[in-house]
Amino acid sequence: MPPVDPDTLIARLAWDADGLIPAVVQDAATGQVLMVAWMNGEALRRTLDTGETHFWSRSRGELWHKGATSGNTQAVAGIWADCDGDTLLVQVRPAGPACHTGAVSCFFRTLEDLVG
């Protein structure tokens, strides 16, 4: 990943009213969407600094490093912003499943599964 000045990048993104931006996490090798999480400026800065994903937990109100407890880290292959600068696509090389359930992706249930 080429070096990016975090302050310049943070200033150019369109953060929501809570200072957050959604991050769609995709397997760089397969293209499979693994998860969607939220980043604030510090999470993005840490992701850029370490080369591994960091996010903001809205429920816990704190930063978290993906895989810190499970070991299922995500090495960043690249980060893109959408055309409006209000959503990030983070391509990763995962070291294990993305979902806390143990599934490879958080997207494993159909709508029918939810009501069936």
PyMOL CGO cylinders between C-alpha atoms (Angstrom):
from pymol import cmd
from pymol.cgo import CYLINDER

trace = [
    CYLINDER, 0.00, 0.00, 0.00, 1.58, 3.35, -0.99, 0.3, 1, 1, 1, 1, 1, 1,
    CYLINDER, 1.58, 3.35, -0.99, 2.05, 5.85, 1.83, 0.3, 1, 1, 1, 1, 1, 1,
    CYLINDER, 2.05, 5.85, 1.83, -0.91, 8.18, 2.33, 0.3, 1, 1, 1, 1, 1, 1,
    CYLINDER, -0.91, 8.18, 2.33, -0.85, 11.24, 4.57, 0.3, 1, 1, 1, 1, 1, 1,
    CYLINDER, -0.85, 11.24, 4.57, -3.57, 10.33, 7.09, 0.3, 1, 1, 1, 1, 1, 1,
    CYLINDER, -3.57, 10.33, 7.09, -4.46, 13.92, 7.95, 0.3, 1, 1, 1, 1, 1, 1,
    CYLINDER, -4.46, 13.92, 7.95, -4.98, 14.86, 4.30, 0.3, 1, 1, 1, 1, 1, 1,
    CYLINDER, -4.98, 14.86, 4.30, -7.03, 11.74, 3.69, 0.3, 1, 1, 1, 1, 1, 1,
    CYLINDER, -7.03, 11.74, 3.69, -9.17, 12.23, 6.80, 0.3, 1, 1, 1, 1, 1, 1,
    CYLINDER, -9.17, 12.23, 6.80, -9.88, 15.84, 5.80, 0.3, 1, 1, 1, 1, 1, 1,
    CYLINDER, -9.88, 15.84, 5.80, -11.06, 14.79, 2.34, 0.3, 1, 1, 1, 1, 1, 1,
    CYLINDER, -11.06, 14.79, 2.34, -13.48, 12.04, 3.36, 0.3, 1, 1, 1, 1, 1, 1,
    CYLINDER, -13.48, 12.04, 3.36, -17.18, 12.68, 4.04, 0.3, 1, 1, 1, 1, 1, 1,
    CYLINDER, -17.18, 12.68, 4.04, -17.69, 11.56, 7.65, 0.3, 1, 1, 1, 1, 1, 1,
    CYLINDER, -17.69, 11.56, 7.65, -21.20, 11.25, 9.09, 0.3, 1, 1, 1, 1, 1, 1,
    CYLINDER, -21.20, 11.25, 9.09, -22.49, 13.42, 11.95, 0.3, 1, 1, 1, 1, 1, 1,
    CYLINDER, -22.49, 13.42, 11.95, -20.85, 11.06, 14.46, 0.3, 1, 1, 1, 1, 1, 1,
    CYLINDER, -20.85, 11.06, 14.46, -17.47, 11.25, 12.71, 0.3, 1, 1, 1, 1, 1, 1,
    CYLINDER, -17.47, 11.25, 12.71, -17.82, 7.76, 11.24, 0.3, 1, 1, 1, 1, 1, 1,
    CYLINDER, -17.82, 7.76, 11.24, -17.61, 6.22, 7.78, 0.3, 1, 1, 1, 1, 1, 1,
    CYLINDER, -17.61, 6.22, 7.78, -18.75, 2.72, 6.74, 0.3, 1, 1, 1, 1, 1, 1,
    CYLINDER, -18.75, 2.72, 6.74, -16.03, 0.33, 5.61, 0.3, 1, 1, 1, 1, 1, 1,
    CYLINDER, -16.03, 0.33, 5.61, -16.90, -2.59, 3.36, 0.3, 1, 1, 1, 1, 1, 1,
    CYLINDER, -16.90, -2.59, 3.36, -14.26, -5.27, 3.86, 0.3, 1, 1, 1, 1, 1, 1,
    CYLINDER, -14.26, -5.27, 3.86, -13.57, -7.53, 0.88, 0.3, 1, 1, 1, 1, 1, 1,
    CYLINDER, -13.57, -7.53, 0.88, -11.24, -10.48, 0.39, 0.3, 1, 1, 1, 1, 1, 1,
    CYLINDER, -11.24, -10.48, 0.39, -8.61, -9.22, -2.07, 0.3, 1, 1, 1, 1, 1, 1,
    CYLINDER, -8.61, -9.22, -2.07, -8.11, -12.68, -3.59, 0.3, 1, 1, 1, 1, 1, 1,
    CYLINDER, -8.11, -12.68, -3.59, -11.73, -13.82, -4.02, 0.3, 1, 1, 1, 1, 1, 1,
    CYLINDER, -11.73, -13.82, -4.02, -13.73, -10.59, -4.09, 0.3, 1, 1, 1, 1, 1, 1,
    CYLINDER, -13.73, -10.59, -4.09, -16.07, -11.95, -1.40, 0.3, 1, 1, 1, 1, 1, 1,
    CYLINDER, -16.07, -11.95, -1.40, -17.51, -9.30, 0.92, 0.3, 1, 1, 1, 1, 1, 1,
    CYLINDER, -17.51, -9.30, 0.92, -16.45, -10.34, 4.41, 0.3, 1, 1, 1, 1, 1, 1,
    CYLINDER, -16.45, -10.34, 4.41, -17.99, -7.72, 6.65, 0.3, 1, 1, 1, 1, 1, 1,
    CYLINDER, -17.99, -7.72, 6.65, -19.08, -4.12, 7.04, 0.3, 1, 1, 1, 1, 1, 1,
    CYLINDER, -19.08, -4.12, 7.04, -17.80, -2.08, 9.96, 0.3, 1, 1, 1, 1, 1, 1,
    CYLINDER, -17.80, -2.08, 9.96, -17.34, 1.56, 10.93, 0.3, 1, 1, 1, 1, 1, 1,
    CYLINDER, -17.34, 1.56, 10.93, -14.18, 3.63, 11.06, 0.3, 1, 1, 1, 1, 1, 1,
    CYLINDER, -14.18, 3.63, 11.06, -13.48, 6.96, 12.67, 0.3, 1, 1, 1, 1, 1, 1,
    CYLINDER, -13.48, 6.96, 12.67, -10.39, 9.01, 11.91, 0.3, 1, 1, 1, 1, 1, 1,
    CYLINDER, -10.39, 9.01, 11.91, -8.26, 7.21, 14.49, 0.3, 1, 1, 1, 1, 1, 1,
    CYLINDER, -8.26, 7.21, 14.49, -9.30, 3.76, 13.23, 0.3, 1, 1, 1, 1, 1, 1,
    CYLINDER, -9.30, 3.76, 13.23, -8.35, 4.76, 9.69, 0.3, 1, 1, 1, 1, 1, 1,
    CYLINDER, -8.35, 4.76, 9.69, -5.07, 6.24, 10.91, 0.3, 1, 1, 1, 1, 1, 1,
    CYLINDER, -5.07, 6.24, 10.91, -4.19, 3.03, 12.78, 0.3, 1, 1, 1, 1, 1, 1,
    CYLINDER, -4.19, 3.03, 12.78, -5.18, 0.92, 9.77, 0.3, 1, 1, 1, 1, 1, 1,
    CYLINDER, -5.18, 0.92, 9.77, -2.85, 2.95, 7.56, 0.3, 1, 1, 1, 1, 1, 1,
    CYLINDER, -2.85, 2.95, 7.56, -0.04, 2.89, 10.15, 0.3, 1, 1, 1, 1, 1, 1,
    CYLINDER, -0.04, 2.89, 10.15, -0.18, -0.85, 10.91, 0.3, 1, 1, 1, 1, 1, 1,
    CYLINDER, -0.18, -0.85, 10.91, -1.39, -2.36, 7.64, 0.3, 1, 1, 1, 1, 1, 1,
    CYLINDER, -1.39, -2.36, 7.64, -4.10, -4.26, 9.52, 0.3, 1, 1, 1, 1, 1, 1,
    CYLINDER, -4.10, -4.26, 9.52, -7.75, -3.29, 9.95, 0.3, 1, 1, 1, 1, 1, 1,
    CYLINDER, -7.75, -3.29, 9.95, -8.93, -1.25, 12.92, 0.3, 1, 1, 1, 1, 1, 1,
    CYLINDER, -8.93, -1.25, 12.92, -12.53, -0.14, 13.43, 0.3, 1, 1, 1, 1, 1, 1,
    CYLINDER, -12.53, -0.14, 13.43, -14.76, 1.86, 15.74, 0.3, 1, 1, 1, 1, 1, 1,
    CYLINDER, -14.76, 1.86, 15.74, -17.27, -0.16, 17.76, 0.3, 1, 1, 1, 1, 1, 1,
    CYLINDER, -17.27, -0.16, 17.76, -20.50, 1.81, 18.00, 0.3, 1, 1, 1, 1, 1, 1,
    CYLINDER, -20.50, 1.81, 18.00, -21.86, -0.56, 20.66, 0.3, 1, 1, 1, 1, 1, 1,
    CYLINDER, -21.86, -0.56, 20.66, -18.77, -0.47, 22.89, 0.3, 1, 1, 1, 1, 1, 1,
    CYLINDER, -18.77, -0.47, 22.89, -17.71, 3.07, 22.03, 0.3, 1, 1, 1, 1, 1, 1,
    CYLINDER, -17.71, 3.07, 22.03, -14.09, 2.11, 21.46, 0.3, 1, 1, 1, 1, 1, 1,
    CYLINDER, -14.09, 2.11, 21.46, -11.50, 1.27, 18.82, 0.3, 1, 1, 1, 1, 1, 1,
    CYLINDER, -11.50, 1.27, 18.82, -10.87, -2.37, 18.01, 0.3, 1, 1, 1, 1, 1, 1,
    CYLINDER, -10.87, -2.37, 18.01, -8.19, -4.17, 16.06, 0.3, 1, 1, 1, 1, 1, 1,
    CYLINDER, -8.19, -4.17, 16.06, -9.72, -6.98, 13.99, 0.3, 1, 1, 1, 1, 1, 1,
    CYLINDER, -9.72, -6.98, 13.99, -8.27, -10.23, 15.27, 0.3, 1, 1, 1, 1, 1, 1,
    CYLINDER, -8.27, -10.23, 15.27, -6.81, -8.84, 18.50, 0.3, 1, 1, 1, 1, 1, 1,
    CYLINDER, -6.81, -8.84, 18.50, -8.55, -11.56, 20.52, 0.3, 1, 1, 1, 1, 1, 1,
    CYLINDER, -8.55, -11.56, 20.52, -9.38, -14.18, 17.84, 0.3, 1, 1, 1, 1, 1, 1,
    CYLINDER, -9.38, -14.18, 17.84, -6.16, -14.01, 15.85, 0.3, 1, 1, 1, 1, 1, 1,
    CYLINDER, -6.16, -14.01, 15.85, -8.24, -13.58, 12.68, 0.3, 1, 1, 1, 1, 1, 1,
    CYLINDER, -8.24, -13.58, 12.68, -6.47, -10.46, 11.49, 0.3, 1, 1, 1, 1, 1, 1,
    CYLINDER, -6.47, -10.46, 11.49, -6.91, -8.72, 8.15, 0.3, 1, 1, 1, 1, 1, 1,
    CYLINDER, -6.91, -8.72, 8.15, -3.82, -7.50, 6.30, 0.3, 1, 1, 1, 1, 1, 1,
    CYLINDER, -3.82, -7.50, 6.30, -4.76, -4.51, 4.15, 0.3, 1, 1, 1, 1, 1, 1,
    CYLINDER, -4.76, -4.51, 4.15, -4.12, -4.91, 0.42, 0.3, 1, 1, 1, 1, 1, 1,
    CYLINDER, -4.12, -4.91, 0.42, -5.70, -1.59, -0.56, 0.3, 1, 1, 1, 1, 1, 1,
    CYLINDER, -5.70, -1.59, -0.56, -8.30, 1.01, 0.39, 0.3, 1, 1, 1, 1, 1, 1,
    CYLINDER, -8.30, 1.01, 0.39, -10.62, 2.87, -1.96, 0.3, 1, 1, 1, 1, 1, 1,
    CYLINDER, -10.62, 2.87, -1.96, -13.18, 5.59, -1.36, 0.3, 1, 1, 1, 1, 1, 1,
    CYLINDER, -13.18, 5.59, -1.36, -16.44, 5.64, -3.30, 0.3, 1, 1, 1, 1, 1, 1,
    CYLINDER, -16.44, 5.64, -3.30, -17.32, 8.50, -5.65, 0.3, 1, 1, 1, 1, 1, 1,
    CYLINDER, -17.32, 8.50, -5.65, -18.85, 10.58, -2.84, 0.3, 1, 1, 1, 1, 1, 1,
    CYLINDER, -18.85, 10.58, -2.84, -16.04, 9.89, -0.37, 0.3, 1, 1, 1, 1, 1, 1,
    CYLINDER, -16.04, 9.89, -0.37, -18.55, 8.63, 2.19, 0.3, 1, 1, 1, 1, 1, 1,
    CYLINDER, -18.55, 8.63, 2.19, -17.84, 4.88, 2.10, 0.3, 1, 1, 1, 1, 1, 1,
    CYLINDER, -17.84, 4.88, 2.10, -14.59, 2.93, 2.08, 0.3, 1, 1, 1, 1, 1, 1,
    CYLINDER, -14.59, 2.93, 2.08, -13.80, -0.37, 0.37, 0.3, 1, 1, 1, 1, 1, 1,
    CYLINDER, -13.80, -0.37, 0.37, -11.02, -2.14, 2.24, 0.3, 1, 1, 1, 1, 1, 1,
    CYLINDER, -11.02, -2.14, 2.24, -9.47, -5.08, 0.42, 0.3, 1, 1, 1, 1, 1, 1,
    CYLINDER, -9.47, -5.08, 0.42, -7.73, -7.49, 2.77, 0.3, 1, 1, 1, 1, 1, 1,
    CYLINDER, -7.73, -7.49, 2.77, -5.84, -10.74, 3.00, 0.3, 1, 1, 1, 1, 1, 1,
    CYLINDER, -5.84, -10.74, 3.00, -7.67, -12.41, 5.89, 0.3, 1, 1, 1, 1, 1, 1,
    CYLINDER, -7.67, -12.41, 5.89, -5.97, -14.72, 8.38, 0.3, 1, 1, 1, 1, 1, 1,
    CYLINDER, -5.97, -14.72, 8.38, -9.09, -16.67, 9.32, 0.3, 1, 1, 1, 1, 1, 1,
    CYLINDER, -9.09, -16.67, 9.32, -12.83, -16.02, 9.30, 0.3, 1, 1, 1, 1, 1, 1,
    CYLINDER, -12.83, -16.02, 9.30, -14.19, -12.48, 9.43, 0.3, 1, 1, 1, 1, 1, 1,
    CYLINDER, -14.19, -12.48, 9.43, -17.40, -13.22, 11.34, 0.3, 1, 1, 1, 1, 1, 1,
    CYLINDER, -17.40, -13.22, 11.34, -17.53, -13.62, 15.11, 0.3, 1, 1, 1, 1, 1, 1,
    CYLINDER, -17.53, -13.62, 15.11, -19.66, -16.75, 14.49, 0.3, 1, 1, 1, 1, 1, 1,
    CYLINDER, -19.66, -16.75, 14.49, -16.71, -18.44, 12.79, 0.3, 1, 1, 1, 1, 1, 1,
    CYLINDER, -16.71, -18.44, 12.79, -18.16, -18.04, 9.30, 0.3, 1, 1, 1, 1, 1, 1,
    CYLINDER, -18.16, -18.04, 9.30, -15.79, -16.84, 6.59, 0.3, 1, 1, 1, 1, 1, 1,
    CYLINDER, -15.79, -16.84, 6.59, -18.10, -13.89, 5.88, 0.3, 1, 1, 1, 1, 1, 1,
    CYLINDER, -18.10, -13.89, 5.88, -20.69, -12.12, 7.98, 0.3, 1, 1, 1, 1, 1, 1,
    CYLINDER, -20.69, -12.12, 7.98, -23.00, -12.45, 4.95, 0.3, 1, 1, 1, 1, 1, 1,
    CYLINDER, -23.00, -12.45, 4.95, -24.07, -16.09, 5.17, 0.3, 1, 1, 1, 1, 1, 1,
    CYLINDER, -24.07, -16.09, 5.17, -27.83, -15.79, 5.86, 0.3, 1, 1, 1, 1, 1, 1,
    CYLINDER, -27.83, -15.79, 5.86, -30.50, -15.20, 3.24, 0.3, 1, 1, 1, 1, 1, 1,
    CYLINDER, -30.50, -15.20, 3.24, -33.49, -13.00, 4.01, 0.3, 1, 1, 1, 1, 1, 1,
    CYLINDER, -33.49, -13.00, 4.01, -35.55, -16.18, 4.20, 0.3, 1, 1, 1, 1, 1, 1,
    CYLINDER, -35.55, -16.18, 4.20, -33.17, -17.47, 6.91, 0.3, 1, 1, 1, 1, 1, 1,
    CYLINDER, -33.17, -17.47, 6.91, -34.03, -14.43, 9.02, 0.3, 1, 1, 1, 1, 1, 1,
    CYLINDER, -34.03, -14.43, 9.02, -37.79, -15.09, 8.98, 0.3, 1, 1, 1, 1, 1, 1,
    CYLINDER, -37.79, -15.09, 8.98, -37.85, -18.87, 8.52, 0.3, 1, 1, 1, 1, 1, 1,
]
cmd.load_cgo(trace, "trace")
